[in-house]
Amino acid sequence: MADSGNFEEFMQSAASVALEAGKLIKDTCGSAKSVESKLSYADLVTETDKNVEKLVFDTLKQKYPSHRFIGEETVAEANYGKVSLSDEPTWIVDPVDGTTNFVHSFPYVSVSIGLTVNKIPVLGVVYFPMLDQMFRAIQGKGAFCNGTRLSVKCSPSLRDSLVCAELGSDRSVEKRECVFKNMEAIGWQCHGLRSLGSATGNICSVASGHANAYYEFGLHCWDICAASVILTEAGGFVCDTSGGPLDLLARRVIVACNENIAQELSKALVIQMDLPSD
């Protein structure tokens, strides 16, 4: 079992391999030769996704052979899309968050490396190689971007907030109805909606004070594990879209600058979509 004394070492290991992965992402961004679809024509995977995940896993497994590993492209698929958390230290990795952005050279593309202990996210590294931005946080020690401490920017109400939202890759009728009806409802109650095409990009935008809230249905644990630590260590709040406690495997999330905005956003959603858990 990990103790707090190990977390700085874990952080150095995660940040180091994130930089290596970022170079691979940057070198192949916009020139992917193998682009495949998974669950829909908008749910993409490339050779870079697979190569980055292998790099991260191989590096961390060599250093921490007793730890568990969950990744979007390998472990999750091997278990038919189902994952489980344990109390043991578990690395949760999204090798390329924003694959569609990656294919189109839109710069909000990251490698996301999170660590859970006792099923709780305790460490996160999110690196955007095209932007050269390294976000990192350890539970209880603050959040930083390129060495500068992060702090959320609180708005007095949802009406005064900039909110991030996404279409997502699910093109089912049910998901389309959820997305567009919620966007219509929220859009008229806030300063504006923004979409970066990247869960980590949206969450880190809230952590940096550039946006005030973000919600999405259909995310996976690898989309939010690392970034959720960065957000909470920057003073933000994360919860389920219902306003209740976040379940990392439930695939529904609200992040916000504070609990009041999160609860106001939750109440403003007109559709709460139930999804199969990770």
C-alpha positions as CSV (number, residue, x, y, z in Angstrom):
1,M,0.0,0.0,0.0
2,A,1.2,3.5,-0.9
3,D,1.8,6.1,1.8
4,S,2.0,9.8,1.5
5,G,5.8,9.7,1.4
6,N,5.7,7.9,-1.9
7,F,3.5,10.4,-3.7
8,E,6.3,12.8,-4.7
9,E,8.1,10.0,-6.3
10,F,5.0,8.8,-8.0
11,M,4.5,12.3,-9.3
12,Q,8.0,12.6,-10.7
13,S,7.5,9.2,-12.5
14,A,4.2,10.2,-13.9
15,A,5.3,13.6,-15.1
16,S,8.5,12.2,-16.7
17,V,6.6,9.6,-18.7
18,A,3.9,12.2,-19.6
19,L,6.7,14.3,-21.2
20,E,7.9,11.3,-23.2
21,A,4.3,10.5,-24.3
22,G,3.7,14.1,-25.2
23,K,6.6,14.0,-27.6
24,L,5.1,11.0,-29.3
25,I,1.7,12.8,-29.5
26,K,3.2,16.0,-30.9
27,D,5.3,14.2,-33.5
28,T,2.3,12.4,-34.9
29,C,-0.5,14.9,-34.4
30,G,-2.5,15.5,-37.5
31,S,-0.7,12.8,-39.4
32,A,-2.1,9.6,-38.0
33,K,-2.0,6.9,-40.6
34,S,-4.3,4.5,-38.8
35,V,-7.6,5.9,-37.7
36,E,-10.3,3.5,-36.6
37,S,-13.8,3.8,-35.2
38,K,-15.0,2.1,-32.0
39,L,-18.6,2.5,-30.8
40,S,-19.5,5.2,-33.4
41,Y,-18.1,7.0,-36.4
42,A,-17.1,9.8,-34.0
43,D,-15.5,7.5,-31.4
44,L,-11.9,7.4,-32.8
45,V,-8.8,5.5,-31.9
46,T,-5.3,5.7,-33.6
47,E,-2.0,3.9,-33.4
48,T,-0.8,6.8,-31.3
49,D,-3.4,6.1,-28.6
50,K,-2.2,2.5,-28.4
51,N,1.5,3.4,-28.5
52,V,1.3,6.0,-25.9
53,E,-0.6,3.7,-23.5
54,K,2.0,1.0,-24.0
55,L,4.8,3.5,-23.2
56,V,3.1,4.8,-20.1
57,F,2.2,1.3,-18.8
58,D,5.5,-0.3,-19.6
59,T,7.4,2.6,-17.8
60,L,5.2,2.6,-14.7
61,K,4.9,-1.2,-14.4
62,Q,8.7,-1.5,-14.4
63,K,8.9,0.9,-11.5
64,Y,5.8,-0.2,-9.6
65,P,5.1,-3.9,-10.5
66,S,2.7,-4.4,-7.6
67,H,0.4,-1.6,-8.7
68,R,-2.8,-2.0,-10.8
69,F,-3.3,-0.4,-14.2
70,I,-6.5,0.7,-16.0
71,G,-6.2,2.2,-19.5
72,E,-8.7,3.2,-22.2
73,E,-7.2,1.3,-25.0
74,T,-5.9,-2.0,-23.5
75,V,-7.2,-3.0,-20.1
76,A,-10.7,-1.7,-20.5
77,E,-11.1,-3.4,-23.9
78,A,-9.6,-6.7,-22.6
79,N,-12.4,-6.7,-19.9
80,Y,-15.1,-5.9,-22.5
81,G,-15.2,-2.3,-21.4
82,K,-15.7,-3.1,-17.7
83,V,-13.3,-2.0,-15.1
84,S,-13.2,-2.3,-11.3
85,L,-11.4,-0.3,-8.6
86,S,-9.7,-1.8,-5.6
87,D,-8.0,-0.3,-2.6
88,E,-4.6,-0.9,-4.1
89,P,-2.7,1.9,-5.8
90,T,-4.2,2.0,-9.3
91,W,-2.9,4.0,-12.3
92,I,-5.7,5.2,-14.6
93,V,-4.5,6.4,-17.9
94,D,-6.1,8.1,-20.9
95,P,-3.2,8.0,-23.5
96,V,-4.7,10.6,-25.8
97,D,-7.6,12.6,-24.4
98,G,-9.1,14.4,-27.4
99,T,-8.4,11.8,-30.1
100,T,-10.7,13.6,-32.6
101,N,-8.8,16.9,-31.8
102,F,-5.5,14.9,-32.4
103,V,-6.7,13.7,-35.8
104,H,-7.6,17.3,-36.8
105,S,-4.6,19.0,-35.2
106,F,-6.8,20.9,-32.8
107,P,-4.4,21.6,-29.9
108,Y,-6.5,20.5,-26.9
109,V,-5.0,17.0,-26.8
110,S,-3.5,15.5,-23.6
111,V,-2.0,12.5,-22.0
112,S,-3.8,12.0,-18.6
113,I,-2.3,9.9,-15.8
114,G,-4.1,9.5,-12.5
115,L,-3.5,7.4,-9.4
116,T,-6.2,6.1,-7.0
117,V,-5.6,4.7,-3.5
118,N,-8.5,3.2,-1.6
119,K,-10.6,3.9,-4.8
120,I,-10.0,7.7,-4.3
121,P,-8.1,9.8,-6.9
122,V,-5.0,11.1,-5.1
123,L,-2.6,12.2,-7.8
124,G,-3.0,13.6,-11.3
125,V,-0.8,14.6,-14.3
126,V,-2.4,16.1,-17.4
127,Y,0.0,17.2,-20.2
128,F,-1.0,19.1,-23.3
129,P,2.1,18.8,-25.6
130,M,0.9,21.1,-28.3
131,L,0.3,23.8,-25.7
132,D,3.3,22.8,-23.6
133,Q,1.1,22.9,-20.5
134,M,1.8,20.4,-17.7
135,F,-1.0,20.3,-15.0
136,R,-0.2,18.3,-11.9
137,A,-1.6,17.8,-8.4
138,I,-1.2,15.6,-5.3
139,Q,-4.0,15.4,-2.8
140,G,-3.5,18.0,-0.1
141,K,-0.6,19.7,-1.8
142,G,-2.2,22.1,-4.3
143,A,-2.5,22.1,-8.1
144,F,0.0,23.6,-10.5
145,C,0.4,24.4,-14.2
146,N,4.1,24.7,-15.4
147,G,5.0,25.4,-11.8
148,T,2.4,28.2,-11.2
149,R,-0.2,27.4,-8.5
150,L,-3.8,27.2,-9.8
151,S,-6.9,28.6,-8.2
152,V,-10.5,28.4,-9.5
153,K,-12.3,31.6,-10.3
154,C,-15.6,31.7,-8.4
155,S,-18.7,33.2,-10.0
156,P,-21.7,34.4,-7.8
157,S,-24.2,32.3,-9.7
158,L,-24.8,30.1,-12.8
159,R,-26.1,33.2,-14.6
160,D,-22.6,34.8,-14.2
161,S,-20.7,31.6,-15.3
162,L,-19.0,30.3,-18.4
163,V,-19.9,26.7,-18.7
164,C,-18.1,23.9,-20.7
165,A,-20.2,21.2,-22.4
166,E,-19.6,18.6,-25.1
167,L,-21.4,16.7,-27.8
168,G,-19.4,13.6,-27.0
169,S,-18.9,10.6,-29.3
170,D,-22.1,8.7,-28.6
171,R,-24.5,9.4,-31.6
172,S,-27.5,7.5,-30.3
173,V,-30.9,9.2,-30.3
174,E,-31.1,9.2,-26.5
175,K,-27.7,10.8,-26.1
176,R,-28.5,13.5,-28.8
177,E,-31.7,14.4,-27.0
178,C,-29.8,14.6,-23.6
179,V,-27.1,16.8,-25.1
180,F,-29.2,19.3,-27.0
181,K,-32.0,19.7,-24.5
182,N,-29.5,20.3,-21.7
183,M,-27.4,22.7,-23.8
184,E,-30.6,24.6,-24.7
185,A,-31.6,24.8,-21.0
186,I,-28.1,25.7,-19.7
187,G,-27.2,28.0,-22.5
188,W,-30.0,30.5,-21.6
189,Q,-29.0,30.5,-17.9
190,C,-25.3,31.3,-18.1
191,H,-22.9,33.7,-19.8
192,G,-22.1,31.2,-22.5
193,L,-21.2,27.6,-23.4
194,R,-17.7,26.5,-24.5
195,S,-16.5,23.1,-25.9
196,L,-12.8,22.1,-26.2
197,G,-13.4,18.5,-27.3
198,S,-11.4,17.2,-24.4
199,A,-12.6,16.4,-20.9
200,T,-9.2,17.1,-19.4
201,G,-9.1,20.4,-21.3
202,N,-12.5,21.4,-19.9
203,I,-11.7,20.4,-16.3
204,C,-8.3,22.1,-16.4
205,S,-10.0,25.2,-17.7
206,V,-12.2,25.3,-14.6
207,A,-9.1,24.6,-12.4
208,S,-7.3,27.5,-14.1
209,G,-10.1,30.0,-13.6
210,H,-10.8,30.3,-17.4
211,A,-14.3,28.7,-17.0
212,N,-16.6,28.2,-14.0
213,A,-18.2,24.8,-14.6
214,Y,-18.4,21.8,-16.8
215,Y,-20.8,18.9,-17.1
216,E,-20.9,15.8,-19.3
217,F,-22.7,12.5,-19.5
218,G,-20.8,9.5,-21.0
219,L,-17.3,10.1,-19.6
220,H,-15.1,7.2,-18.3
221,C,-12.9,7.0,-15.3
222,W,-9.8,7.6,-17.4
223,D,-11.3,10.9,-18.7
224,I,-11.7,12.4,-15.2
225,C,-9.4,10.6,-12.7
226,A,-6.3,12.8,-13.0
227,A,-8.0,16.0,-13.8
228,S,-10.4,15.7,-10.9
229,V,-7.5,15.9,-8.5
230,I,-6.2,19.0,-10.2
231,L,-9.6,20.6,-10.0
232,T,-10.2,19.9,-6.3
233,E,-6.7,20.9,-5.4
234,A,-7.3,24.2,-7.2
235,G,-10.3,24.7,-4.9
236,G,-13.0,23.4,-7.1
237,F,-15.8,20.9,-6.5
238,V,-16.7,17.7,-8.4
239,C,-19.9,15.7,-8.1
240,D,-22.4,13.5,-10.0
241,T,-24.7,15.3,-12.4
242,S,-27.5,14.6,-9.9
243,G,-25.6,16.8,-7.4
244,G,-24.7,13.7,-5.3
245,P,-21.2,12.4,-4.6
246,L,-19.1,11.5,-7.6
247,D,-18.8,7.8,-8.5
248,L,-15.7,7.5,-10.6
249,L,-17.3,4.7,-12.6
250,A,-20.8,6.1,-13.1
251,R,-19.9,8.2,-16.2
252,R,-21.7,11.4,-15.2
253,V,-19.9,14.4,-13.9
254,I,-20.2,18.1,-12.9
255,V,-17.1,20.1,-12.0
256,A,-17.4,23.6,-10.9
257,C,-15.6,26.5,-9.1
258,N,-17.6,25.7,-6.0
259,E,-20.4,23.6,-4.6
260,N,-23.1,26.2,-5.1
261,I,-22.5,26.5,-8.8
262,A,-22.3,22.7,-9.1
263,Q,-25.7,22.3,-7.4
264,E,-27.2,25.2,-9.4
265,L,-26.0,23.5,-12.6
266,S,-27.3,20.2,-11.5
267,K,-30.8,21.6,-10.9
268,A,-30.7,23.3,-14.3
269,L,-30.2,20.1,-16.3
270,V,-33.5,19.0,-17.8
271,I,-32.4,15.4,-18.6
272,Q,-30.4,13.1,-16.3
273,M,-29.1,10.3,-18.4
274,D,-28.4,6.9,-16.8
275,L,-25.5,5.1,-18.4
276,P,-23.9,1.7,-18.0
277,S,-21.1,2.0,-15.5
278,D,-17.5,1.4,-16.3
